[in-house]
Structures are given as C-alpha cells and as structure tokens.
Amino acid sequence: MKDAKKRIDESLQYLSGVDDFCTDEAYEAIYCIWELPRKLAEDIPDDKREVFVSHTRSIAEYFQQKNFVRPFIKIMTSVHQVLQTEERSLAMTIIYLLLSIFANFSDQSLLLCREFGMFNGIESVLQIVGTLASLKSEDNNILEDSILSSLALLHNCIRHCAENRSIYRRANAVEILSKLRKGDTTDMMVLLILAYIVNDEESVTLAKSEDCVRMLTKLLAEAVSRDDHYGIAEKEYFCSAIELLDGLNHLAINDANKAEIAKHGGIHSIIRMLQPDFSEEEHVVATQALWNLSFLDSIKRTSEVQATLPTLRSLTTSENQPIREASSYAVWEIQDNQRAVEHPNDDDPPPSYQESVEAHAQSGPSGHVMISYQWDSQDRVIAIRDNLVQAGYKVWMDVHNIRKFEYIP
C-alpha cells in the first residue's frame, strides 16, 4: 500500500501542475493510477477476493483524503472538450482511463460517490455518455469500454448514495440513459441505474419494456449459483448478486413489478440468498427483498415463500440490525399478520419497505450538521466533515467560497 500511495502522490502532483491533460505525460500519470487495481488483482489469489476489496477500499479512502474528486472532475471536463473535436484519439483513451479509475474506486467508497454528486460529477459523466454514444471510433472496443465504465460509475454513485437521485432526475438521466439501450451488456447497466431513479409510472414502463425483469432475474439466478455470487453479462461484465437484487428491489415499488419478479423466478434466487453460505450483506438485501415482495398477496401465499418462515424467524435474532428488522417485518407480512394476535399491544403494523426507505433517506441515520469555518482552514475542516459523514451524519459545508449575504436554499 505504501508504494501505491507514493505512485498516487506523484501522479496527482504532476496533474495538479498542468492545464493540458491530453498529452503523453498526462497519459502516463493517469495510467499509473489506472493500473493500481490491475496490479492488486495480479498479486492477490482469486480465492482472496476480500483482501482485494480491502486494499481497493484503502486506495479509495486515500483518494478521498487527498481531495481528488474536484481535480478529477476538472480533468475529465477538460478531456471531454477535446473528445468533441477531430483530434480525439488520445482523448478517447484518457477519458476511458479516468472513467475506469473512478468506476473502480467509487465501488468501495460512499464518500467518493457523495462528493461526486456534490461537485457536479454526475452531470459531467452524463454529458460524456451522450458524447460517447454519438461517436464512431476507430477503436470500437475502447469506445464501448468507456461507455461501460461511465455506466458503472453512475451505478455506484446512485446505489451507494441515494441522496444523489435528485441530481439524476434534474440532469434528465432517464431520457439520456434510455437512449443507450441496444440489447447488449450496456442494457444491463442502464437498467440497474434506471431502477434507482425512475418514478412509479416510469418503473412500470421500464419493467415491461424488452424483458427488463427477465434479464435481471436471469442474471441473479446465475449469480447465486456461482461460488463467487457474480453474474456475467455477455461474458464480459460482472455484476454481484447484491447489485442485481438491489436493482430489482428498487423496481418492485409497485405490485405490477413485484408480480413480474415472481413470474421470472426471482423468489427462488432470493430465498437461496438466505442460506448460511451467503454473507451478512447478502442476507440484508435478501430479507429486505422478501419484506418488500411479501406485500403482494399472490407472492406471500405461495408455498415457497411460506416455507421461508423458519429461516426468517431465525434471522429475527440476528445481531445485524437491518437483517433483524427486515426479517421481522417479512415474517409479520408472510404469516398473515398473526403477530397482531400474538402481541395485542403492538397496535401499529410495521412500515412498508418503501416507507422505511423514504424515511431513512429523509432523516439520515444520525441527524444533520452544518459546518461554518475560516476559509484558510478548509483542508482540516474537510477532514472533520469526512469523519462525521463516516459516522452517519448528513453534513453541509461551503466548499465553493460563498459570497457575503448570498442566499443559501
């Protein structure tokens, strides 16, 4: 890790001192960062994925500590301008490296995803996606890889940070991303992003269009059958069971989509994820999905779902709070509200899954903090803010040097 941090420092030092990022020297500096995860993958055995994830997370945290997000967006915006000219060959390669870097590291960092939203990175990537989709490149592979990396980054920024949803809506992401669908790997990534940002009416249309739910449930079934719990789209893009089920769970905000998930075999995969050979994080997503889907009578009355009650009851004593809560609520729904008979003092039924998600998004885990500070102490205060965010607080602070008497909405 010490060597990785040294290489990052050297690259960032060079990039911070130049204005032209479409040069061979800038390419070398960016490439040096890009290859870090590849070197990690080469040095760590396949059966030690948790070590690879831990190291990647450490690098992502180091990026965040170095306040790399804003400079990254500046570099990306500058290269995007060149990408729109006829002299785009090197710019195409560099934009791929930049998107790939943050696609990798945002996968392991909520803070990076949050800052990416704060500093207009999401809008910038959506603009880049539009440009890439309109280009015809001599190297179609790097063009397609750039689009996939941009989609992976957009997916991370919404699945890790729900508060970014309003940014996607304002930036017209539904329309921009829908235009990218063409029946290949891109389709899967677009669908997973849209699942988080569409409204109720749009979600019904999305679920019915081109077998969206069928595609995601098929990949989920493949993922839960593999030892690594990853589904493979077109033999080139890996997506975890957690990512796939979380996307389906967001689509299941209405009864029509719940029924589609059941129709295409999603229930069987969800139940499989409750087994002991799956991780606690996978148990969380699976219990939340069963809780959500059990609000549809035709699902909760099936023998397959009824048979999960012993497993769900055992999970109600879990030390993991999200598992404990979701399994308790799922049991309450699946057993036809018998809890009301067994516990007559419990006057109010548990909230629906959607109500719980909305309440969490609105209130946050530990309240809100606003930081006022002296401008020349910004670096130290940003570090304090990051610690508060990690502790679960929603934090607002001025990082744009707001003018005196400026109105803050």
Secondary structure, DSSP 8 states (H G I E B T S, - for coil): -HHHHHHHHHHHHHHTT-S--SSHHHHHHHHHHHTHHHHHHHHS-GGGHHHHHHHHHHHHHHHHHTT-HHHHHHHHHHHHHHHTSS--HHHHHHHHHHHHHHHHHHTT-HHHHHHHHHTTHHHHHHHHHHHHHH---S-HHHHHHHHHHHHHHHHHHHHS-GGGHHHHHHTTHHHHHHTT-SSSHHHHHHHHHHHHH--HHHHHHHHHGGGHHHHHHHHHHHHHHSTT-EEEETTTEEEEHHHHHHHHHHHTTSHHHHHHHHHTTHHHHHHHTTSTTS-HHHHHHHHHHHHHHTTSHHHHTSHHHHTTHHHHHHHTT-SSHHHHHHHHHHHHHHTTTTHHHH-TT--S----HHHHHHHHHHHTTT-EEEE---GGGHHHHHHHHHHHHHTT-EEEE--S---TT----
